[in-house]
């Protein structure tokens, strides 16, 4: 395996280090790739290791367990995990928002409107994030060099913060409108008076 990787341009030409446990039952092959861990060649090398090289090297060895780790593997696995789970998380948060808003304000319309408005604001923020950091639109304005990617934990963090802030403001405004409506004003006048008080 080590000799095979030495001849593979995706893994450099230096000698690969093989470490073994004292009883010889565990072996670790350290592979140094001459690419950035987030780059396409590094990810291509990881795919080759996981789908072809390592399975081929341990084929026929009975009872063997193997894994490929490292910076690139960690990043790829995290991306896949987030991609699989993020839609479920967003769906859960939106559903709970609708349930809570519907229960507090006794209105299906308010619950639906709240969910739609929060999703629109989060979507707009994601659009700005992508344009700024993936498509180089604000490099000169903000004085930075874009890598063409967004760090994998940023979308989840951004969604949580934006949804929380949006809900906070939404509940505050709706609470004021409800108070004004309870004092005898029409819904339209309640909305206007709430905005004026802000």
Backbone as CSV, one residue per row, in Angstrom:
resi,resn,N_x,N_y,N_z,CA_x,CA_y,CA_z,C_x,C_y,C_z
1,UNK,0.838,-1.206,0.000,0.000,0.000,0.000,0.873,1.256,0.000
2,UNK,1.881,1.290,0.850,2.762,2.463,0.932,3.503,2.674,-0.374
3,UNK,4.007,1.604,-0.968,4.734,1.723,-2.241,3.802,2.167,-3.359
4,UNK,2.572,1.676,-3.327,1.601,2.052,-4.347,1.269,3.542,-4.262
5,UNK,1.157,4.066,-3.035,0.851,5.489,-2.859,2.021,6.371,-3.279
6,UNK,3.236,5.872,-3.112,4.413,6.650,-3.524,4.383,6.962,-5.015
7,UNK,3.803,6.078,-5.782,3.766,6.258,-7.240,2.521,7.001,-7.702
8,UNK,1.648,7.362,-6.767,0.398,8.040,-7.121,0.586,9.553,-6.980
9,UNK,0.368,10.341,-8.055,0.603,11.795,-7.979,-0.320,12.522,-7.003
10,UNK,-1.431,11.899,-6.620,-2.341,12.538,-5.664,-1.780,12.534,-4.245
11,UNK,-0.757,11.723,-4.011,-0.225,11.588,-2.654,1.253,11.940,-2.554
12,UNK,1.790,12.614,-3.550,3.177,13.031,-3.482,4.129,11.890,-3.801
13,UNK,5.394,12.183,-3.709,6.413,11.182,-4.046,7.293,10.835,-2.862
14,UNK,7.015,11.406,-1.699,7.820,11.100,-0.515,7.464,9.745,0.052
15,UNK,8.364,9.168,0.848,8.113,7.862,1.461,6.990,7.990,2.496
16,UNK,6.015,7.096,2.417,4.892,7.111,3.343,5.301,6.374,4.621
17,UNK,4.887,6.890,5.771,5.277,6.303,7.051,4.241,5.275,7.505
18,UNK,4.720,4.097,7.909,3.855,3.046,8.446,4.233,2.820,9.904
19,UNK,3.255,2.988,10.798,3.466,2.749,12.227,2.703,1.489,12.613
20,UNK,3.256,0.697,13.518,2.615,-0.555,13.941,2.595,-0.624,15.464
21,UNK,1.545,-1.275,15.983,1.463,-1.492,17.428,2.463,-2.581,17.831
22,UNK,2.694,-2.715,19.134,3.691,-3.671,19.628,3.358,-5.107,19.240
23,UNK,2.050,-5.447,19.250,1.681,-6.823,18.906,1.443,-7.007,17.411
24,UNK,1.582,-5.934,16.636,1.441,-6.035,15.188,0.017,-6.157,14.689
25,UNK,-0.956,-5.938,15.575,-2.358,-6.094,15.157,-2.950,-4.799,14.593
26,UNK,-2.296,-3.665,14.852,-2.799,-2.378,14.372,-1.693,-1.680,13.584
27,UNK,-2.040,-1.207,12.405,-1.083,-0.468,11.575,-1.693,0.862,11.155
28,UNK,-0.885,1.882,11.166,-1.324,3.211,10.730,-0.384,3.658,9.612
29,UNK,-0.984,3.999,8.478,-0.216,4.507,7.343,-0.490,6.002,7.228
30,UNK,0.530,6.814,7.480,0.383,8.263,7.383,0.687,8.691,5.951
31,UNK,-0.290,9.351,5.328,-0.170,9.752,3.933,-0.162,11.271,3.860
32,UNK,0.869,11.842,3.299,0.964,13.294,3.137,0.641,13.657,1.698
33,UNK,-0.456,14.386,1.511,-0.844,14.830,0.169,-0.332,16.247,-0.059
34,UNK,0.190,16.542,-1.251,0.759,17.871,-1.529,-0.295,18.897,-1.934
35,UNK,-1.480,18.828,-1.322,-2.566,19.742,-1.676,-3.227,20.269,-0.412
36,UNK,-3.922,21.381,-0.566,-4.730,21.906,0.529,-5.795,20.869,0.892
37,UNK,-6.049,20.648,2.198,-7.029,19.634,2.603,-8.432,19.847,2.022
38,UNK,-8.785,21.092,1.691,-10.118,21.370,1.158,-10.158,21.361,-0.370
39,UNK,-9.038,21.122,-1.016,-8.974,21.212,-2.477,-9.583,19.986,-3.142
40,UNK,-9.909,20.131,-4.435,-10.493,19.030,-5.207,-9.544,17.831,-5.320
41,UNK,-8.216,18.037,-5.595,-7.323,16.870,-5.658,-7.244,16.102,-4.336
42,UNK,-7.289,16.829,-3.202,-7.253,16.148,-1.903,-8.509,15.291,-1.711
43,UNK,-9.657,15.817,-2.124,-10.902,15.055,-1.999,-10.926,13.878,-2.978
44,UNK,-10.330,14.056,-4.149,-10.230,12.955,-5.102,-9.345,11.839,-4.537
45,UNK,-8.254,12.226,-3.896,-7.377,11.246,-3.256,-8.095,10.487,-2.154
46,UNK,-8.898,11.198,-1.368,-9.674,10.553,-0.308,-10.642,9.524,-0.891
47,UNK,-11.322,9.902,-1.989,-12.251,8.961,-2.638,-11.519,7.713,-3.117
48,UNK,-10.326,7.908,-3.690,-9.554,6.748,-4.155,-9.155,5.854,-2.990
49,UNK,-8.735,6.470,-1.873,-8.353,5.680,-0.703,-9.522,4.854,-0.187
50,UNK,-10.692,5.477,-0.096,-11.840,4.811,0.514,-12.517,3.795,-0.410
51,UNK,-12.489,4.049,-1.699,-13.242,3.173,-2.607,-12.371,2.142,-3.325
52,UNK,-11.073,2.436,-3.495,-10.247,1.531,-4.290,-9.005,1.048,-3.535
53,UNK,-8.171,1.987,-3.106,-6.837,1.631,-2.617,-6.856,0.817,-1.326
54,UNK,-7.529,1.326,-0.290,-7.537,0.602,0.985,-8.318,-0.702,0.888
55,UNK,-9.546,-0.702,0.316,-10.239,-1.994,0.178,-9.431,-3.017,-0.621
56,UNK,-8.728,-2.549,-1.655,-7.903,-3.461,-2.441,-6.718,-3.998,-1.655
57,UNK,-6.148,-3.155,-0.790,-4.967,-3.567,-0.017,-5.317,-4.585,1.066
58,UNK,-6.512,-4.489,1.651,-6.878,-5.398,2.750,-7.786,-6.526,2.273
59,UNK,-8.051,-6.596,0.971,-8.900,-7.671,0.445,-8.261,-9.016,0.749
60,UNK,-9.058,-9.935,1.257,-8.558,-11.270,1.579,-8.023,-11.408,2.988
61,UNK,-7.879,-10.297,3.698,-7.428,-10.364,5.095,-8.651,-10.546,5.975
62,UNK,-8.728,-11.651,6.669,-9.924,-11.991,7.432,-10.024,-11.163,8.713
63,UNK,-11.213,-10.633,9.002,-11.484,-9.902,10.242,-10.838,-8.548,10.345
64,UNK,-10.498,-7.938,9.220,-9.820,-6.649,9.259,-10.827,-5.505,9.332
65,UNK,-10.516,-4.497,10.113,-11.288,-3.247,10.167,-10.370,-2.129,9.723
66,UNK,-10.898,-1.190,8.943,-10.064,-0.090,8.472,-10.884,1.196,8.400
67,UNK,-10.175,2.319,8.420,-10.805,3.632,8.311,-9.785,4.599,7.743
68,UNK,-10.289,5.635,7.082,-9.436,6.697,6.546,-9.817,7.991,7.249
69,UNK,-8.873,8.602,7.950,-9.139,9.837,8.679,-8.279,10.971,8.164
70,UNK,-8.204,12.042,8.939,-7.403,13.194,8.556,-8.263,14.419,8.305
71,UNK,-7.606,15.513,7.962,-8.302,16.787,7.776,-9.320,16.719,6.641
72,UNK,-8.918,16.195,5.497,-9.827,16.116,4.354,-11.004,15.196,4.656
73,UNK,-10.722,14.042,5.251,-11.788,13.093,5.583,-12.768,13.702,6.580
74,UNK,-12.242,14.399,7.583,-13.100,15.038,8.576,-14.005,16.082,7.931
75,UNK,-13.434,16.886,7.037,-14.214,17.922,6.362,-15.299,17.319,5.477
76,UNK,-14.940,16.300,4.701,-15.908,15.651,3.806,-17.025,14.981,4.603
77,UNK,-16.671,14.293,5.684,-17.676,13.614,6.507,-18.604,14.611,7.187
78,UNK,-18.038,15.727,7.654,-18.867,16.766,8.277,-19.818,17.377,7.262
79,UNK,-19.318,17.653,6.065,-20.176,18.195,5.003,-21.332,17.251,4.697
80,UNK,-21.026,15.972,4.583,-22.065,14.990,4.271,-23.087,14.904,5.404
81,UNK,-22.596,14.909,6.638,-23.502,14.825,7.788,-24.419,16.046,7.850
82,UNK,-23.841,17.232,7.656,-24.646,18.452,7.683,-25.649,18.479,6.534
83,UNK,-25.223,18.037,5.350,-26.119,18.009,4.197,-27.298,17.084,4.449
84,UNK,-27.047,15.957,5.099,-28.114,14.998,5.389,-29.063,15.504,6.470
85,UNK,-28.529,16.218,7.466,-29.337,16.575,8.645,-29.945,17.978,8.585
86,UNK,-29.332,18.891,7.823,-29.797,20.278,7.827,-31.258,20.430,7.400
87,UNK,-31.725,19.758,6.338,-33.148,19.895,5.982,-34.091,19.456,7.102
88,UNK,-33.716,18.391,7.812,-34.551,17.934,8.935,-34.561,18.963,10.057
89,UNK,-33.406,19.556,10.328,-33.328,20.582,11.369,-34.178,21.796,11.012
90,UNK,-34.039,22.263,9.768,-34.821,23.422,9.330,-36.312,23.113,9.404
91,UNK,-36.706,21.927,8.934,-38.114,21.534,8.992,-38.643,21.495,10.412
92,UNK,-37.828,20.969,11.342,-38.248,20.891,12.744,-38.416,22.279,13.347
93,UNK,-37.439,23.153,13.095,-37.502,24.514,13.646,-38.707,25.268,13.087
94,UNK,-38.953,25.172,11.790,-40.088,25.862,11.175,-41.406,25.311,11.718
95,UNK,-41.500,23.981,11.838,-42.734,23.371,12.361,-42.996,23.808,13.795
96,UNK,-41.963,23.796,14.649,-42.138,24.209,16.038,-42.483,25.694,16.134
97,UNK,-41.906,26.495,15.231,-42.244,27.920,15.195,-43.722,28.110,14.890
98,UNK,-44.206,27.376,13.895,-45.617,27.487,13.528,-46.523,27.035,14.668
99,UNK,-46.167,25.942,15.327,-46.985,25.433,16.434,-47.038,26.445,17.577
100,UNK,-45.873,26.976,17.959,-45.820,27.912,19.086,-46.543,29.215,18.750
101,UNK,-46.297,29.767,17.548,-46.971,31.014,17.166,-48.472,30.821,17.044
102,UNK,-48.889,29.686,16.495,-50.322,29.407,16.396,-50.966,29.262,17.756
103,UNK,-50.248,28.649,18.694,-50.798,28.450,20.038,-50.840,29.759,20.820
104,UNK,-49.781,30.570,20.716,-49.712,31.831,21.470,-50.718,32.853,20.943
105,UNK,-50.779,33.014,19.609,-51.629,34.057,19.031,-52.957,33.530,18.507
106,UNK,-53.192,32.220,18.630,-54.464,31.602,18.215,-54.801,31.944,16.767
107,UNK,-53.808,31.853,15.886,-54.038,32.208,14.487,-53.160,31.368,13.574
108,UNK,-53.800,30.630,12.664,-53.058,29.847,11.674,-52.351,30.779,10.697
109,UNK,-53.006,31.883,10.337,-52.424,32.845,9.394,-51.130,33.428,9.948
110,UNK,-51.138,33.813,11.210,-49.931,34.375,11.831,-48.823,33.325,11.873
111,UNK,-49.190,32.091,12.200,-48.192,31.025,12.250,-47.548,30.804,10.879
112,UNK,-48.360,30.729,9.837,-47.840,30.525,8.488,-47.005,31.719,8.021
113,UNK,-47.523,32.931,8.296,-46.796,34.142,7.890,-45.444,34.228,8.574
114,UNK,-45.399,33.897,9.855,-44.144,33.920,10.603,-43.128,32.958,9.997
115,UNK,-43.567,31.737,9.695,-42.659,30.741,9.122,-42.136,31.198,7.762
116,UNK,-43.032,31.708,6.914,-42.621,32.137,5.574,-41.661,33.316,5.646
117,UNK,-41.967,34.303,6.483,-41.105,35.487,6.586,-39.723,35.130,7.135
118,UNK,-39.681,34.227,8.129,-38.387,33.817,8.678,-37.566,33.046,7.650
119,UNK,-38.227,32.188,6.871,-37.513,31.450,5.829,-36.997,32.387,4.740
120,UNK,-37.790,33.399,4.379,-37.347,34.368,3.371,-36.141,35.163,3.856
121,UNK,-36.161,35.584,5.112,-35.030,36.353,5.641,-33.775,35.484,5.730
122,UNK,-33.928,34.219,6.138,-32.775,33.315,6.191,-32.250,33.033,4.787
123,UNK,-33.156,32.844,3.830,-32.746,32.616,2.447,-31.991,33.799,1.865
124,UNK,-32.473,35.005,2.158,-31.778,36.207,1.683,-30.380,36.305,2.300
125,UNK,-30.267,35.983,3.578,-28.961,36.026,4.240,-28.007,34.996,3.635
126,UNK,-28.518,33.797,3.334,-27.691,32.776,2.690,-27.233,33.241,1.315
127,UNK,-28.121,33.919,0.579,-27.756,34.437,-0.736,-26.624,35.447,-0.646
128,UNK,-26.724,36.361,0.304,-25.663,37.364,0.493,-24.361,36.685,0.910
129,UNK,-24.464,35.688,1.767,-23.287,34.944,2.224,-22.566,34.280,1.053
130,UNK,-23.335,33.623,0.189,-22.750,32.934,-0.973,-22.129,33.940,-1.943
131,UNK,-22.860,35.020,-2.235,-22.334,36.018,-3.166,-21.052,36.670,-2.633
132,UNK,-21.009,36.899,-1.331,-19.862,37.576,-0.733,-18.636,36.676,-0.652
133,UNK,-18.824,35.450,-0.158,-17.660,34.615,0.141,-17.382,33.519,-0.883
134,UNK,-18.344,33.159,-1.717,-18.081,32.139,-2.725,-17.880,32.744,-4.119
135,UNK,-18.536,33.861,-4.380,-18.470,34.445,-5.726,-17.668,35.743,-5.778
136,UNK,-16.908,36.026,-4.732,-15.908,37.109,-4.736,-16.511,38.501,-4.942
137,UNK,-17.790,38.701,-4.646,-18.425,39.980,-4.947,-17.951,41.127,-4.064
138,UNK,-17.464,40.851,-2.879,-17.137,41.938,-1.944,-15.686,41.916,-1.498
139,UNK,-14.812,41.300,-2.265,-13.401,41.216,-1.868,-12.773,42.601,-1.720
140,UNK,-12.951,43.451,-2.709,-12.352,44.783,-2.647,-13.007,45.637,-1.575
141,UNK,-14.327,45.519,-1.454,-15.057,46.323,-0.472,-14.642,45.979,0.955
142,UNK,-14.505,44.671,1.253,-14.190,44.231,2.609,-12.705,43.951,2.823
143,UNK,-11.907,44.006,1.739,-10.467,43.830,1.859,-10.036,42.434,2.262
144,UNK,-10.534,41.410,1.575,-10.121,40.037,1.866,-10.020,39.260,0.558
145,UNK,-9.414,38.073,0.636,-9.304,37.198,-0.541,-10.212,35.995,-0.336
146,UNK,-11.192,35.814,-1.211,-12.154,34.725,-1.083,-11.521,33.391,-1.454
147,UNK,-11.841,32.360,-0.695,-11.376,31.004,-1.012,-12.341,30.292,-1.947
148,UNK,-13.479,30.911,-2.233,-14.473,30.283,-3.087,-15.357,29.292,-2.365
149,UNK,-15.330,29.321,-1.038,-16.128,28.377,-0.252,-16.574,29.038,1.044
150,UNK,-17.602,28.471,1.641,-18.085,28.896,2.956,-17.778,27.760,3.926
151,UNK,-17.241,28.074,5.085,-16.917,27.059,6.088,-18.176,26.266,6.414
152,UNK,-18.034,24.935,6.551,-19.207,24.069,6.600,-20.145,24.298,7.789
153,UNK,-19.675,24.863,8.903,-20.567,25.074,10.039,-21.292,26.421,9.975
154,UNK,-20.888,27.291,9.054,-21.484,28.628,8.983,-22.987,28.604,8.639
155,UNK,-23.456,27.815,7.657,-24.890,27.838,7.344,-25.781,27.487,8.533
156,UNK,-25.415,26.469,9.291,-26.216,26.086,10.450,-26.199,27.176,11.514
157,UNK,-25.019,27.719,11.791,-24.887,28.784,12.782,-25.693,30.012,12.355
158,UNK,-25.572,30.376,11.078,-26.295,31.545,10.553,-27.795,31.344,10.653
159,UNK,-28.257,30.157,10.282,-29.699,29.869,10.356,-30.214,30.002,11.782
160,UNK,-29.474,29.444,12.748,-29.917,29.496,14.143,-29.988,30.937,14.652
161,UNK,-28.947,31.725,14.377,-28.922,33.116,14.851,-30.005,33.940,14.174
162,UNK,-30.121,33.830,12.849,-31.114,34.615,12.115,-32.535,34.261,12.527
163,UNK,-32.803,32.969,12.658,-34.155,32.557,13.036,-34.494,33.040,14.437
164,UNK,-33.510,32.968,15.341,-33.752,33.436,16.701,-34.019,34.934,16.758
165,UNK,-33.187,35.741,16.066,-33.381,37.190,16.056,-34.689,37.575,15.370
166,UNK,-34.987,36.902,14.266,-36.212,37.195,13.532,-37.444,36.884,14.378
167,UNK,-37.410,35.757,15.074,-38.535,35.387,15.936,-38.701,36.379,17.077
168,UNK,-37.597,36.809,17.656,-37.644,37.756,18.762,-38.335,39.052,18.327
169,UNK,-37.896,39.590,17.202,-38.488,40.833,16.700,-39.947,40.619,16.301
170,UNK,-40.221,39.486,15.660,-41.584,39.197,15.197,-42.558,39.120,16.379
171,UNK,-42.173,38.408,17.423,-43.040,38.261,18.598,-43.231,39.611,19.282
172,UNK,-42.178,40.418,19.340,-42.291,41.745,19.965,-43.304,42.613,19.227
173,UNK,-43.199,42.649,17.891,-44.118,43.475,17.099,-45.541,42.935,17.187
174,UNK,-45.702,41.614,17.069,-47.048,41.032,17.142,-47.669,41.239,18.525
175,UNK,-46.838,41.205,19.562,-47.345,41.462,20.909,-47.888,42.879,21.031
176,UNK,-47.192,43.853,20.442,-47.671,45.238,20.476,-48.965,45.392,19.667
177,UNK,-49.012,44.729,18.506,-50.236,44.792,17.689,-51.410,44.186,18.454
178,UNK,-51.159,43.095,19.118,-52.230,42.437,19.884,-52.734,43.329,21.012
179,UNK,-51.791,43.999,21.704,-52.202,44.915,22.776,-53.060,46.049,22.234
180,UNK,-52.637,46.624,21.085,-53.402,47.725,20.498,-54.776,47.248,20.042
181,UNK,-54.845,46.048,19.462,-56.136,45.512,19.021,-57.042,45.232,20.218
182,UNK,-56.451,44.765,21.320,-57.239,44.490,22.521,-57.792,45.770,23.133
183,UNK,-57.127,46.899,22.877,-57.618,48.174,23.427,-58.704,48.798,22.564
184,UNK,-59.059,48.157,21.460,-60.182,48.622,20.656,-59.843,49.093,19.261
185,UNK,-58.557,49.182,18.905,-58.184,49.615,17.558,-58.385,48.474,16.560
186,UNK,-58.606,48.822,15.294,-58.709,47.799,14.255,-57.327,47.191,14.014
187,UNK,-57.305,46.053,13.325,-56.037,45.383,13.062,-55.103,46.270,12.255
188,UNK,-55.656,46.970,11.237,-54.828,47.847,10.409,-54.246,48.988,11.246
189,UNK,-55.086,49.628,12.075,-54.600,50.717,12.916,-53.639,50.202,13.984
190,UNK,-53.877,48.981,14.467,-52.972,48.396,15.459,-51.585,48.205,14.874
191,UNK,-51.524,47.750,13.610,-50.233,47.556,12.956,-49.520,48.887,12.783
192,UNK,-50.267,49.918,12.377,-49.670,51.235,12.189,-49.188,51.832,13.486
193,UNK,-49.965,51.700,14.537,-49.565,52.282,15.822,-48.368,51.549,16.401
194,UNK,-48.271,50.228,16.142,-47.131,49.464,16.615,-45.856,49.934,15.924
195,UNK,-45.952,50.169,14.602,-44.787,50.631,13.865,-44.371,52.025,14.328
196,UNK,-45.356,52.854,14.591,-45.036,54.218,15.029,-44.351,54.209,16.401
197,UNK,-44.805,53.317,17.281,-44.201,53.263,18.601,-42.767,52.766,18.532
198,UNK,-42.469,51.887,17.526,-41.097,51.417,17.369,-40.202,52.595,16.995
